[in-house]
Amino acid sequence: MLNLVQHLSSAQTYIPFPDSNAIWTSSRTDVTCPDPLYLCYNNQNTLNGDTVIGSYTYKKIYSAGYSQNPIYPYNTTYYHGYTGAIRNDIAEKKVYFVPSNTTTDTLFYDFSLVVGDTLPVTYIYSANFPQPCTISSIDSIYSGGLYRKRYNIYNPDIGNLTSYIEGIGNTGGLFESIYYPEGYSDLLCFIQNDSILYPEGTSNTDMCRLIAPPNCNFYSVTPTVTVSGNTLFCNGDSIVLTAEDGFISYLWSTGDTTQSISADTSGIYSVSVQVNDSCWFSSSTVQTYQAVLNPVIIIGDELYVSHFYSYQWYLNGEPIPGAVEQTYCPFIWGGYSVVVHNSIGCSAVSGTVEINSEDNFPCTIGLSENAMIDIIMYPNPARTSISIQSSVIGNQSAISIYNALGQLVYQLTNQPVTQLTIDISTLPTGLYYLTLQSDEGVAVKKFEIIK
């Protein structure tokens, strides 16, 4: 048997906290908890996976257990969830912890202390004592083929308290306070790589694991699903569905087994989560809607498209100013299309409809003058002005000139038209259309401006 000096000599090499395959199982007993055992809860903490917080990589810790104390939130139910994450600072011989509800790094354990040092404030020691706690002695235990330093904690008003062990933590439990005034806590077992490293001499790993209840009815779990964005989204877009953190495994209705999935089609989604070896629970469903717009131009009395939130008509790929209604009546030959939007801003463009003869022109005005209106326009081609004569004598008329893109470049309204000269000297060269509209009908004349 090695003596204490030999033990300490053998334990000079610092043994850091584990970073994988570790399980801490503990219990809390207190007179405030129900008879006859006064057992408040059993708790099991497991390392599982990495996470990055700030500039550090942490090891995630999940907690599971059973509580029967009415003052605790998990009364008479099993629970399983993400508790927080730890990181080792091996050079400083310290361990830090970030609880699940914050991103603040907190000192968890300090193994750089020597006998006589005051215990620093940590996550499990708030220094709420009449006098500060100190390290009264340091010895070692032999565990897993290694000697590990054990730091024994003392308070002048209370006496000997708990101990910290290198690479294991508090002998009262990983997250337990160093002192409970009306009871105590106990680290039942510490397992790493399926070997029991604490207590010394324990070999039955089943005794160190929480025993699941006889059926899953003891659980009360409905995992939530968080949606990144609106469940109604545009064609080509997607949203991310994320299941609540803190479960062993995930299985989505799509067959995916990740915590988050991307949804890019309409559908009904849900996720099942695993809380122990045999129990799974399902979330509520999430309905997604992908807005697929498919505008089709119909040729009737005019160009028509089915109902959408807004419209913009195009001629030969260029937008037609003011053509923002569900229907459009063209008077210029060319290719017509329409861009539509729905109420959430999704857009789509129709196919192109070619209007190239009087036979398929959808409106009543056509490219030649209405037979009911006699109109003469000259010269054609024109340079600086055009003159028009009409049989519409004394009637109130509207005269408009459009360029080849359908843009209005000249308009004269409420004028009796018998003979009129229009100055076109400021218009660029190109093809134009003049319309004459009166209560007797509409006529259209095509002309060209040359310089």
C-alpha positions, 0 to 999 in steps of 0.5 A, spaced: 500 500 500 502 506 498 503 511 503 500 518 502 507 521 500 507 516 495 500 517 492 501 525 492 508 524 488 504 519 483 499 524 482 503 530 480 501 530 473 495 534 472 489 530 469 484 534 466 476 533 465 474 528 460 472 531 453 467 525 451 464 518 453 463 520 460 457 520 465 456 523 472 450 520 476 448 523 483 442 523 488 440 529 493 437 527 499 434 532 504 428 533 509 424 537 505 423 532 500 417 526 501 418 520 506 420 515 507 427 516 503 427 523 503 430 523 496 429 529 492 432 527 485 436 522 481 440 526 476 445 523 470 449 528 466 452 526 460 457 529 455 455 528 448 458 533 442 461 539 441 459 547 440 462 553 439 461 559 444 464 565 442 471 563 441 472 557 444 469 550 443 465 546 448 463 539 450 455 539 451 452 536 457 445 533 457 442 532 464 436 526 465 433 524 472 427 523 476 424 528 481 419 527 487 420 534 490 414 538 489 418 544 489 422 542 483 420 543 476 420 536 474 416 533 479 414 526 479 417 526 471 423 524 468 426 529 464 432 530 459 435 536 456 441 540 454 444 543 461 450 547 458 457 546 456 464 545 459 471 547 456 478 545 459 483 550 460 489 545 461 494 550 462 491 553 468 488 547 471 481 550 470 474 548 468 469 553 465 461 552 464 456 556 460 449 554 462 444 553 457 440 559 458 446 564 457 453 565 453 457 567 459 463 563 461 463 561 469 469 558 473 466 551 474 472 547 478 479 550 479 485 545 480 490 549 481 489 550 488 494 548 494 492 547 501 490 553 505 487 557 499 481 560 499 476 557 495 474 561 489 467 563 487 465 558 482 458 555 479 457 550 484 460 555 490 457 562 491 461 563 497 454 564 501 457 562 508 459 566 514 466 564 513 470 563 506 471 555 505 478 553 504 482 547 502 484 544 508 488 538 505 490 535 498 490 527 498 489 522 492 485 516 490 487 511 485 482 511 479 482 508 472 490 506 473 491 513 475 492 517 481 488 523 482 488 529 486 483 530 491 482 537 494 478 537 501 474 543 503 473 546 510 469 551 513 470 554 520 463 554 521 460 548 518 466 543 518 469 538 513 464 539 506 465 535 500 471 534 495 474 535 488 477 530 484 481 531 478 478 529 472 472 527 476 469 533 479 465 534 486 464 528 490 457 530 491 455 531 484 457 534 478 453 540 478 451 540 486 453 545 491 458 544 496 453 544 502 446 543 503 444 545 510 438 540 511 441 534 507 446 532 502 448 530 495 452 524 493 456 522 486 453 515 486 458 514 480 462 516 475 463 512 468 468 514 462 469 509 456 464 504 460 469 504 466 467 506 473 472 511 475 469 513 482 467 510 487 473 506 488 472 498 487 465 499 484 465 494 478 457 494 476 456 499 471 448 498 471 448 500 478 451 507 476 446 508 471 439 511 472 434 506 471 428 508 466 421 507 468 417 501 466 414 505 461 414 511 457 408 514 460 412 517 466 415 522 461 411 528 459 415 531 453 412 535 447 418 537 443 417 544 440 419 546 433 422 553 431 421 556 424 426 560 421 421 565 417 414 565 414 411 558 413 408 561 407 414 562 402 416 563 395 418 558 389 425 557 390 426 559 397 426 555 403 425 555 411 429 552 416 425 547 421 429 546 428 427 541 433 428 543 441 435 542 443 437 536 449 435 530 446 439 523 444 436 523 437 431 526 432 427 523 426 423 527 422 417 526 418 422 526 412 426 521 414 432 526 416 435 525 423 439 532 424 436 537 429 434 542 423 432 540 416 430 545 410 423 545 407 423 548 400 416 545 398 409 545 401 408 540 406 406 537 413 412 536 418 414 533 425 419 531 429 420 525 434 425 525 439 428 520 443 429 521 451 432 514 453 433 507 450 426 506 448 422 512 449 420 517 443 415 523 443 413 527 437 412 534 436 406 538 433 406 538 426 408 544 422 404 546 415 409 549 410 406 553 404 410 554 397 407 559 393 407 557 386 405 562 381 403 560 374 401 566 370 398 564 363 395 569 358 389 568 355 387 572 349 379 574 349 376 581 347 383 583 350 389 580 354 387 577 360 391 573 366 388 570 372 388 573 379 394 575 383 396 581 387 399 586 382 401 586 375 406 589 370 405 588 362 411 588 358 412 589 350 418 586 347 421 585 354 420 592 356 415 594 361 409 598 358 408 604 363 401 604 366 399 597 364 398 594 371 391 591 371 389 584 370 387 585 363 391 589 357 388 591 350 394 592 346 394 596 339 401 595 337 404 588 334 409 585 338 410 580 344 406 581 350 408 578 357 406 579 364 410 579 371 405 578 377 406 578 384 402 575 390 401 578 397 408 576 400 412 579 394 413 572 390 413 574 383 413 570 376 413 571 369 408 569 364 410 566 357 410 571 351 404 572 346 405 574 339 400 579 336 402 580 329 396 580 325 389 583 325 386 575 326 389 574 333 388 581 335 384 581 342 381 588 342 376 591 338 381 597 335 385 593 331 391 597 327 387 600 321 382 605 322 375 604 325 370 603 319 365 608 323 371 614 323 374 617 317 381 619 318 386 622 314 394 623 316 399 626 313 405 626 311 408 619 312 413 619 314 414 625 317 419 630 320 417 635 324 409 635 324 403 631 322 396 633 320 390 629 321 383 630 318 377 627 320 369 626 319 368 627 327 366 634 326 364 637 333 364 631 337 369 631 343 375 627 342 382 624 345 388 624 340 394 620 343 401 618 340 405 612 342 412 609 341 413 602 339 414 600 346 407 602 347 409 609 351 405 615 351 408 621 348 403 625 346 396 626 348 390 631 347 383 631 350 376 634 349 378 637 342 373 637 337 377 634 331 376 636 324 383 638 322 389 639 327 397 639 326 401 636 331 408 638 332 413 632 333 419 635 332 422 633 339 420 626 338 426 621 336 426 617 329 422 611 329 415 608 329 409 611 332 402 610 333 396 615 333 389 613 336 383 617 335 378 616 340 371 619 340 364 617 342 363 614 335 369 609 335 376 608 335 381 609 330 389 607 329 394 610 324 401 608 324 406 613 322 414 614 322 418 619 324 425 621 320 430 626 320 
